[in-house]
Amino acid sequence: MKTSGSYPPQYDQLSTIEQSIWDRLSNSVVDRHCPGHTPTFGSLAKDGSPRLRTVVLRGCDADQRRLTFHTDQRSRKWQQLQSDPRASMHFYFPKAKLQYRLQGSVMLERATERTQQIWQRMDHSAQDCYRVKTAPGTFVPEPTSRAVDTAGDHDGYRDFTRVHLRVTTIDWLFLSAAGHRRAHFAWTESGQEQSWVAP
Ligand SMILES: Cc1cc2nc3c(=O)[nH]c(=O)nc-3n(C[C@H](O)[C@H](O)[C@H](O)COP(=O)(O)O)c2cc1C
């Protein structure tokens, strides 16, 4: 018989689960060794097919339900998001046995006061990623083509952008020998919904 004895107490109630999700995501921004620091981000290509890639989580605003990462405006993902802002993020925390699947739509930020501030504080090596002359995703004849072009003639800021995912649903899954638990959270114009889900 399965018991609830082994569940962390915050996983007994939907409200405390929701809080634990935002706490863990906020920590994932600052803890470079946490698996949540590098989630998988999903967008939709023009033909409707899914596209996935790893990104570095740079921001979490629980009040705004917003997650942020940086990217190059020349990248495929940026182009995809301009055509279709629907997107998702996936997190897996192996030690905690948690999976988070978040969905929402993106807000694209470029050439704002905030991007300027972040750019000025960024390491030169990180800025170099945006200085490459050849747009990310371009087919090139040599594996070193991108590296050779690193000393590009523009400072990279032109292509530095932020992507903000405004979260509208979260699917939370906790794996436990005592019985898995799963929960659903959604935010609509009429308010918030939350429910347990069969795992
Ligand atoms: C650990 C890791 C972190 C990454 N972080 C980012 C990131 O924050 N932003 C980004 O645009 N690409 C990042 N990438 C590269 C992407 O996964 C992807 O290869 C690249 O952005 C091109 O994706 P696209 O063609 O779908 O635009 C990262 C890759 C890895 C392996």
The ligand as a Tripos MOL2 file, in Angstrom:
@<TRIPOS>MOLECULE
LIG
   31    33     1     0     0
SMALL
NO_CHARGES

@<TRIPOS>ATOM
      1 C1         24.5860   24.4370  -22.2320 C.3       1 LIG1
      2 C2         24.0700   25.2410  -23.4080 C.ar      1 LIG1
      3 C3         23.5690   26.4990  -23.1870 C.ar      1 LIG1
      4 C4         23.0940   27.2650  -24.2480 C.ar      1 LIG1
      5 N1         22.5700   28.5010  -24.0070 N.ar      1 LIG1
      6 C5         22.0330   29.2200  -25.0260 C.ar      1 LIG1
      7 C6         21.3920   30.4610  -24.7700 C.ar      1 LIG1
      8 O1         21.2630   30.9330  -23.6200 O.2       1 LIG1
      9 N2         20.8960   31.1430  -25.8210 N.ar      1 LIG1
     10 C7         20.9900   30.6660  -27.0960 C.ar      1 LIG1
     11 O2         20.5040   31.3350  -28.0230 O.2       1 LIG1
     12 N3         21.5710   29.4850  -27.3840 N.ar      1 LIG1
     13 C8         22.0950   28.7510  -26.3760 C.ar      1 LIG1
     14 N4         22.6720   27.5310  -26.6160 N.ar      1 LIG1
     15 C9         22.7410   27.0570  -28.0230 C.3       1 LIG1
     16 C10        21.3590   26.5200  -28.4340 C.3       1 LIG1
     17 O3         21.1060   25.3020  -27.7760 O.3       1 LIG1
     18 C11        21.2280   26.3450  -29.9640 C.3       1 LIG1
     19 O4         22.1720   25.4060  -30.4210 O.3       1 LIG1
     20 C12        21.4420   27.6560  -30.7130 C.3       1 LIG1
     21 O5         20.9100   28.7610  -29.9910 O.3       1 LIG1
     22 C13        20.8020   27.6050  -32.0900 C.3       1 LIG1
     23 O6         19.4240   27.3580  -31.9430 O.3       1 LIG1
     24 P1         18.3620   27.7700  -33.0600 P.3       1 LIG1
     25 O7         18.9600   27.3950  -34.3870 O.co2     1 LIG1
     26 O8         17.1540   26.9740  -32.7410 O.co2     1 LIG1
     27 O9         18.1260   29.2490  -32.9660 O.co2     1 LIG1
     28 C14        23.1290   26.7430  -25.5670 C.ar      1 LIG1
     29 C15        23.5940   25.4460  -25.7720 C.ar      1 LIG1
     30 C16        24.0540   24.7060  -24.7070 C.ar      1 LIG1
     31 C17        24.5510   23.3100  -24.9770 C.3       1 LIG1
@<TRIPOS>BOND
     1     1     2 1
     2     2     3 ar
     3     2    30 ar
     4     3     4 ar
     5     4     5 ar
     6     4    28 ar
     7     5     6 ar
     8     6     7 ar
     9     6    13 1
    10     7     8 2
    11     7     9 ar
    12     9    10 ar
    13    10    11 2
    14    10    12 ar
    15    12    13 ar
    16    13    14 ar
    17    14    15 1
    18    14    28 ar
    19    15    16 1
    20    16    17 1
    21    16    18 1
    22    18    19 1
    23    18    20 1
    24    20    21 1
    25    20    22 1
    26    22    23 1
    27    23    24 1
    28    24    25 2
    29    24    26 1
    30    24    27 1
    31    28    29 ar
    32    29    30 ar
    33    30    31 1
@<TRIPOS>SUBSTRUCTURE
     1 LIG1         1 GROUP 0 **** ****
